[in-house]
Amino acid sequence: MFTTHPFDDDKLREECGIFGVSGADGAAALVALGLHALQHRGQEAAGICSWDGAMFHTQRAQGHVAGNFDRPEVIESLPGATACGHVRYSTTGETSNRNIQPLYAELASGGFAVAHNGNLSNAMRLRKDLVRTGSIFQSTSDTEVIIHLVATSNYRTLLDRFIDALKQVEGAYSLICMTPEGMIACRDPLGIRPLVMGKLGDAYIFASETVALDVVGAEFVREVEPGELVIVSNGELRSIRPFAPLSPRPCIFEWVYFSRPDSISEDRSVYSVRKAIGAELAQENPVEADLVIPVPDSGVPAAIGYAQASGIPFELGIIRSHYVGRTFIQPGDKVRHLGVKLKHNANRKLIEGKRIVLVDDSIVRGTTSLKIVQMMRDAGAAEVHMRIASPPTRHSCFYGVDTPERAKLLAAKLDLGGMTDYIQADSLAFISIDGLYRALGEANRTSVRPKYCDACFTGDYPTPLTDQDETSSVDQLAVLAERVG
């Protein structure tokens, strides 16, 4: 089993990606392809559940999609024209098989499978109430709370029970659910986590990003709207909106890092937006230098934008190996540090004697930036200036992103000067929050009604944080240790 954590674990990580197919022969094979395109959203585990018209079939495993779902016998064990799948990261602690999604349960109305991207910010309180009234949980996942809420609802139809469950949860969710009656795809009322819809012949496809539609040859139809439930049953599609309308707050970090650059969102290319972020960064934070160098691979589009706006040549000063998973050499700090060079190495002849601008998407703990700056100095760089294509990350995310606790975020502990000293750069600068909004086509950030969820930068959380506001207990910490996206 290989998993991939570029530069170890010093990146914000989207916890999962979801993909669903309704109405296509061999649906599981399409789901496997779609999940492969979403592998960047979750690399610790993958699962697929299918429905053949009479029975549900499930395969789940730790590791990448390739290696688990690339064998004919595995796909053949998932028959049917309807299937959904999930790739995931855990937040902290060990990845557990019982938390791999899609989760599946037998309810009074029949089988119920769910794949979830996001995180419920009141899951622990709901779980306590459910356990108190007799529910027995099989996982430590917040997603299982949804299943129990559906199972215990007093409404008559499955759809009404599902809506009843969603009205009790807080936080972020994009869901793909399968029942004997059909498939349901939905987003939370603020649309914090993404979900798009496509068509492949007569089949309907749902995915976290448009790139997954491209891979299976599906035509993009539209985004599932915030607060919308799309139901596909017997080849027919209908849409309902059971929630009071709210001003959407989609995650702004999708633009900065999470989405693949070849995806489309809000009718805009993610790649083009990242170049625009880099250009805005150059205008806000110019510096005299000889080369602009991206931190691979996530810093590349912003670095191109920075180079074009500044007139400083763009060069690949760090070469990444694409054939290394987790650093496999572990004993001792010195040898572990050498393992970093298995993944990234300085282009010494290019860098030597040059004043360079390093462009990265974010700084989390700062350990990655420190290593990269040192790598550039070891390669003979005359000056190393760091430019970051997002504002300082000062707050934890509670909506489905693996963020360290706030005390471990470098920007929460140090001011700009302290961060510059910590990473040992000649200068350090971030794009402003208004600059980020301008790159996204807005005039500035409006504090009264911001267009995006930017809580990781501003601390302005768009939903209640019930679980965080209550006193933690051992049981609550256990749930946090393995919640899924």
C-alpha positions in Angstrom: 0.0 0.0 0.0 1.4 3.4 -1.0 0.1 6.7 0.1 1.5 10.1 -0.9 2.2 13.0 1.4 4.3 15.5 -0.5 6.9 17.0 1.9 5.5 14.7 4.6 2.5 16.1 6.4 2.9 19.9 6.2 0.0 20.6 3.9 -3.7 21.3 4.4 -5.4 18.2 3.1 -8.9 17.8 1.7 -10.3 14.8 3.5 -12.1 13.1 0.7 -13.6 13.0 -2.8 -16.9 11.4 -3.9 -18.2 10.0 -7.2 -21.5 8.4 -8.1 -23.0 6.8 -11.2 -26.7 6.1 -11.8 -27.9 4.3 -14.9 -24.8 2.9 -16.6 -23.9 -0.7 -17.1 -20.7 -1.5 -15.3 -21.1 1.5 -13.0 -18.4 0.4 -10.6 -15.7 0.5 -13.3 -16.7 4.1 -14.0 -16.6 4.9 -10.3 -13.1 3.5 -10.1 -11.9 5.8 -12.9 -13.6 8.8 -11.3 -12.1 8.1 -8.0 -8.7 7.8 -9.6 -9.1 11.4 -10.9 -10.0 12.5 -7.4 -7.1 10.6 -5.7 -5.5 13.9 -4.7 -8.5 14.6 -2.4 -7.8 11.5 -0.3 -5.0 9.0 -0.4 -5.4 6.8 2.6 -8.4 4.7 1.7 -11.0 4.1 -1.0 -14.3 2.3 -1.3 -17.0 1.5 -3.8 -20.6 0.3 -3.2 -22.9 -0.9 -6.1 -26.5 -1.8 -6.4 -27.6 -4.5 -8.9 -31.3 -4.0 -8.5 -31.6 -6.7 -5.8 -28.5 -6.4 -3.6 -25.8 -4.0 -2.5 -22.2 -4.9 -2.9 -19.3 -3.2 -1.2 -15.5 -3.2 -1.5 -13.3 -1.0 0.7 -9.6 -0.9 1.3 -6.7 1.2 2.6 -4.4 2.7 0.1 -4.8 4.2 -3.4 -7.6 3.4 -5.9 -4.9 1.9 -8.1 -3.8 -1.3 -6.5 -7.2 -1.9 -5.0 -9.7 -1.3 -7.8 -7.6 -2.1 -10.9 -8.2 -5.8 -11.0 -11.1 -7.3 -13.0 -12.2 -9.7 -10.3 -12.7 -6.7 -7.9 -14.8 -4.7 -10.4 -16.8 -7.9 -11.2 -17.7 -8.3 -7.5 -19.5 -4.9 -7.8 -22.2 -5.5 -10.3 -25.0 -3.2 -11.2 -25.9 0.1 -13.0 -25.7 2.2 -9.9 -22.6 2.8 -7.8 -20.9 5.3 -5.6 -17.4 5.7 -4.3 -15.2 7.6 -1.9 -11.5 8.4 -1.4 -10.5 9.6 2.0 -7.9 11.0 4.4 -8.3 10.6 8.1 -7.6 13.6 10.2 -5.4 12.3 13.0 -4.6 8.8 14.3 -4.7 5.6 12.3 -6.8 5.0 9.3 -9.4 2.4 10.4 -11.1 0.0 8.0 -14.5 0.5 9.8 -14.3 4.2 8.8 -13.7 3.6 5.1 -16.6 4.9 3.0 -19.1 4.5 1.5 -20.7 3.5 4.8 -23.5 1.0 4.4 -26.4 -0.1 6.6 -29.6 -2.1 6.4 -32.5 0.1 7.4 -36.2 -0.8 7.8 -36.7 0.5 4.2 -33.8 -1.4 2.8 -30.1 -0.8 2.2 -28.6 2.7 2.6 -25.1 3.6 1.4 -23.6 7.1 1.8 -20.3 8.8 0.7 -19.6 12.1 2.4 -17.2 14.9 1.7 -17.1 17.4 4.6 -17.5 17.4 8.4 -20.4 17.8 10.7 -19.7 20.3 13.4 -22.3 18.9 15.8 -21.7 15.2 15.2 -20.5 14.4 18.7 -23.5 16.0 20.4 -25.9 14.1 18.0 -24.0 10.9 18.6 -24.3 11.2 22.4 -28.0 11.7 22.0 -28.4 8.8 19.7 -26.3 6.4 21.9 -28.4 7.5 24.9 -31.6 6.4 23.1 -30.1 3.0 22.0 -28.2 3.5 18.7 -25.2 1.3 18.3 -22.4 2.8 16.2 -20.0 0.7 14.2 -17.5 3.4 13.3 -16.0 6.6 14.8 -17.1 8.6 11.7 -19.3 11.6 11.9 -21.0 10.3 8.7 -22.5 7.4 10.5 -24.6 10.0 12.5 -26.5 10.7 9.3 -27.4 7.0 8.9 -28.7 6.8 12.5 -30.7 10.0 12.1 -32.3 8.5 9.0 -33.0 5.2 10.7 -34.6 6.8 13.8 -36.7 9.5 12.0 -40.4 9.3 12.5 -41.2 10.5 9.0 -42.9 8.0 6.6 -40.9 8.1 3.4 -37.2 7.5 3.1 -36.7 10.9 1.4 -38.5 12.7 4.2 -36.5 10.8 6.8 -33.3 11.8 5.0 -34.3 15.5 4.9 -35.2 15.3 8.6 -31.7 14.0 9.3 -30.1 16.7 7.3 -32.1 19.4 9.1 -30.5 18.2 12.4 -26.9 18.4 11.3 -24.6 21.4 11.2 -21.4 22.0 9.2 -20.4 20.9 5.7 -21.5 18.0 3.6 -21.7 16.9 0.0 -23.3 13.5 -0.1 -24.0 10.8 -2.5 -26.5 8.3 -1.2 -27.8 5.0 -2.6 -31.1 3.3 -1.7 -33.2 0.7 -3.5 -35.3 3.7 -4.7 -32.4 5.5 -6.4 -29.5 7.8 -5.9 -29.6 11.1 -3.9 -26.9 13.8 -4.3 -26.9 16.9 -2.2 -24.9 19.8 -0.7 -25.3 21.6 2.6 -27.3 24.9 2.5 -24.0 27.0 2.4 -22.4 24.8 -0.3 -19.1 24.7 1.6 -18.0 21.5 -0.1 -18.2 21.1 -3.9 -20.4 18.7 -6.0 -21.0 18.7 -9.7 -23.4 16.8 -12.0 -22.8 15.4 -15.5 -24.3 13.0 -18.0 -22.8 10.0 -19.9 -25.4 8.9 -22.4 -28.5 8.3 -20.3 -26.6 7.9 -17.0 -26.2 10.7 -14.4 -22.8 11.2 -12.8 -22.0 13.1 -9.6 -18.5 14.1 -8.6 -16.5 16.4 -6.3 -14.8 18.0 -9.3 -15.3 18.3 -13.1 -12.0 16.6 -13.8 -13.6 13.3 -12.7 -16.3 13.8 -15.3 -13.7 14.4 -18.0 -11.9 11.2 -17.2 -15.0 9.0 -17.7 -16.1 11.0 -20.8 -19.1 12.6 -19.2 -20.5 15.9 -20.2 -20.7 18.5 -17.4 -24.2 19.6 -16.8 -24.1 22.0 -13.8 -23.1 22.2 -10.1 -25.4 20.8 -7.5 -26.6 24.0 -5.9 -26.2 24.7 -2.2 -29.1 23.2 -0.2 -30.3 21.2 -3.2 -31.2 17.5 -3.3 -31.0 15.8 -6.7 -32.8 12.5 -6.8 -32.3 10.0 -9.7 -34.9 7.2 -9.8 -35.7 4.9 -12.7 -33.7 7.1 -15.0 -35.6 10.2 -14.1 -34.0 13.2 -12.4 -35.8 15.7 -10.1 -34.6 18.4 -7.8 -35.9 19.7 -4.4 -34.7 22.4 -2.1 -36.0 21.7 1.4 -33.9 24.4 3.2 -34.4 28.1 3.6 -32.2 29.9 1.1 -28.9 31.2 2.4 -26.0 33.1 0.9 -23.6 30.4 -0.3 -20.1 30.2 1.3 -18.1 27.7 -0.7 -14.6 26.8 0.5 -12.1 29.4 -0.8 -9.2 26.9 -0.4 -10.6 24.8 -3.3 -9.3 27.6 -5.5 -5.9 27.9 -3.7 -5.0 24.2 -3.4 -7.6 21.4 -3.1 -9.1 21.2 -6.6 -7.0 19.9 -9.5 -5.9 22.8 -11.7 -7.7 21.2 -14.7 -11.1 21.4 -13.0 -13.7 24.0 -13.7 -15.7 25.7 -10.9 -18.3 28.5 -11.2 -17.6 28.4 -15.0 -13.9 29.3 -14.3 -10.7 27.4 -14.8 -9.0 26.6 -11.5 -5.7 26.9 -13.3 -6.5 30.4 -14.6 -7.7 31.6 -11.1 -4.4 30.3 -9.6 -2.4 32.2 -12.1 -4.5 35.3 -11.3 -3.7 34.7 -7.6 0.0 34.7 -8.4 -0.3 37.9 -10.4 -2.1 39.6 -7.6 0.6 38.3 -5.2 3.3 39.9 -7.4 1.5 43.2 -7.5 1.1 43.3 -3.7 4.5 41.9 -2.8 7.2 42.7 -5.4 10.8 41.9 -4.9 14.0 42.2 -7.0 15.1 38.7 -8.0 16.5 36.7 -10.9 14.1 33.7 -10.9 10.6 32.7 -9.9 10.6 29.1 -8.7 7.4 27.1 -7.8 7.2 24.7 -4.9 6.0 21.6 -6.8 3.4 20.8 -7.7 0.8 23.0 -6.1 2.7 26.2 -6.4 3.2 26.0 -10.2 0.2 28.0 -11.5 0.6 30.8 -9.0 4.3 30.9 -9.7 3.5 31.3 -13.5 1.2 34.1 -12.7 3.7 35.8 -10.4 6.4 35.5 -13.1 4.2 36.9 -15.8 3.1 39.9 -13.7 6.6 40.6 -12.3 8.6 40.0 -15.5 10.9 37.7 -13.6 11.7 34.5 -15.5 9.9 31.4 -14.4 12.1 28.3 -13.9 11.8 24.8 -12.4 14.3 25.1 -9.6 13.0 22.1 -7.6 12.5 18.8 -9.4 10.0 16.4 -8.0 10.2 12.6 -8.3 6.8 11.2 -9.1 7.7 7.7 -8.1 8.0 8.1 -4.3 5.2 7.5 -1.8 5.8 8.1 1.9 9.4 8.4 2.8 10.3 4.8 3.6 13.6 5.5 5.4 12.6 6.3 9.0 15.3 5.7 11.6 17.0 8.8 12.9 16.4 12.5 12.2 19.4 12.8 9.8 18.4 9.9 7.6 14.7 10.9 7.7 15.8 14.4 6.5 17.7 12.9 3.6 14.5 11.0 2.6 13.0 14.4 1.7 15.4 14.5 -1.3 13.9 11.3 -2.6 10.8 13.5 -3.4 12.3 16.9 -4.3 15.7 18.0 -5.3 17.2 21.4 -6.1 18.2 22.2 -9.7 21.6 23.3 -8.5 23.2 24.7 -11.7 20.1 26.9 -12.2 19.9 28.2 -8.7 23.6 28.8 -7.8 24.3 32.5 -7.3 20.7 33.6 -8.1 18.2 35.6 -6.1 15.1 33.5 -6.2 11.4 33.9 -5.4 9.8 30.7 -4.1 6.1 30.5 -4.6 3.9 28.1 -2.6 0.2 27.8 -2.0 0.3 28.0 1.8 2.2 27.7 5.0 0.8 25.4 7.7 3.3 24.4 10.4 6.2 26.0 8.5 8.3 22.8 8.5 8.1 22.4 4.7 9.0 26.0 4.0 12.0 25.7 6.3 13.2 22.6 4.4 12.8 24.2 1.0 14.5 27.5 1.9 17.4 25.4 3.3 17.5 23.3 0.2 17.8 26.5 -1.9 20.6 27.8 0.3 22.4 24.5 0.1 22.2 24.8 -3.7 23.9 28.1 -3.6 21.1 30.6 -3.9 22.2 34.2 -3.1 18.8 35.2 -1.7 15.6 33.3 -1.0 12.3 35.2 -0.9 9.1 33.3 -0.1 5.8 34.3 -1.5 2.6 32.6 -0.5 -0.6 32.4 -2.7 -3.0 32.5 0.2 -3.3 34.6 3.4 -1.8 33.4 6.6 -3.5 30.2 7.9 -4.3 31.2 11.5 -7.4 29.1 12.3 -8.4 25.5 12.1 -11.0 24.1 9.7 -13.9 22.2 11.1 -15.6 21.5 7.7 -13.7 18.6 6.3 -10.1 19.7 6.0 -7.3 18.1 7.9 -5.9 21.1 9.8 -3.6 20.9 12.7 -4.9 22.3 16.0 -4.5 26.1 16.1 -1.5 26.0 18.4 0.5 24.2 15.7 -0.3 26.7 12.9 2.8 28.9 12.4 0.7 32.0 11.6 -1.2 31.6 14.8 1.9 31.6 16.9 4.2 34.2 15.1 3.9 37.5 13.4 5.3 38.0 9.9 8.8 38.8 11.1 8.8 35.7 13.4 7.6 33.5 10.5 10.3 34.9 8.3 13.0 34.2 10.9 11.6 30.7 11.5 11.8 29.6 7.8 15.1 31.4 7.5 14.1 33.3 4.3 15.4 36.8 3.3 11.7 37.9 3.0 8.3 36.4 3.3 4.9 37.8 2.1 1.4 36.5 1.7 -1.4 37.6 -0.6 -3.9 39.7 1.4 -7.5 38.4 1.9 -8.8 41.3 -0.3 -6.2 40.4 -2.9 -7.4 36.8 -2.9 -10.9 37.9 -3.4 -9.8 40.2 -6.2 -8.1 37.3 -8.0 -11.5 35.5 -7.8 -13.2 38.4 -9.5 -14.6 40.2 -6.4 -13.9 43.9 -5.6 -12.8 43.0 -2.1 -13.9 40.8 0.8 -17.2 42.0 2.3 -17.1 41.2 6.0 -20.9 41.4 6.4 -21.6 38.8 3.7 -18.4 37.2 2.3 -18.8 35.1 -0.8 -16.6 32.3 0.4 -15.8 30.3 3.5 -12.4 31.7 4.5 -12.5 30.8 8.2 -9.0 29.3 8.0 -7.7 32.8 7.3 -10.2 35.1 9.1 -11.7 33.0 11.9 -15.2 33.9 10.5 -16.9 30.5 10.7 -20.2 30.4 8.7 -21.9 27.8 10.9 -22.1 27.1 14.7 -19.3 24.9 16.0 -21.3 23.0 18.6 -18.8 20.3 19.3 -15.9 22.7 19.6 -17.8 24.9 22.0 -18.6 22.1 24.4 -16.2 20.6 26.9 -14.2 17.8 25.3 -14.3 14.3 26.8 -12.3 11.1 26.1 -15.1 9.9 23.9 -15.3 13.1 21.9 -11.6 13.0 21.3 -11.9 9.4 20.0 -14.4 10.6 17.4 -12.2 13.5 16.4 -9.3 11.1 16.0 -10.9 9.3 13.1 -13.6 11.5 11.7 -13.8 11.3 7.9 -14.4 13.9 5.2 
